[in-house]
Amino acid sequence: MSRFKGVIGRILSFQRGGGGVYPNRALIWIPQVNSYKEAAKFLNRKVIWKGKNKVIYGKIRRLHGRKGVLLAYFRKPLPGQALGTEVQIL
């Protein structure tokens, strides 16, 4: 039996800007969240991405837009294979 008691989200993209791509910052979408107010409940929560041989921890820092997308900062940069995969939000 799993001890995970959080929410599953999906990595949409890395944060991008005029200076390039920031692989340690990811935009995360949660299927159950559709509004800015619902997404605000997840601020400052921990995020875990599990790869085949690697686990990377992060934290949700701010909201992105008005549709409920979140911006998470990870301790280490995520690999490109992380795009489209699931993350655990505790």
C-alpha positions, 0 to 999 in steps of 0.5 A: 500500500502506498503512503503517498497522500498528495496530488498528481500533477503534470509538467507542461514546460520549462519556464522560458524567457528572453534569456533562454530556458530555465530547466530548474523551473517547471510549469505544472498543471493539476487536472482537478484545478481550473481556477486561480483561487483553487491553485493558490492552495498549492503554494509553498507545497513540496514537489517530487519528480521521479525518473528512472534513476533519479529523484528531484525535489522542488517547491511550488513558488507562484502561480502562472496565469489565471487558469490554475497552472503553477510554477515550481522551482526544483533544486536541480535542473530537470532533464528534457525527458521530464516534460509531460511526465507526472509529479507528486505534490505533497 
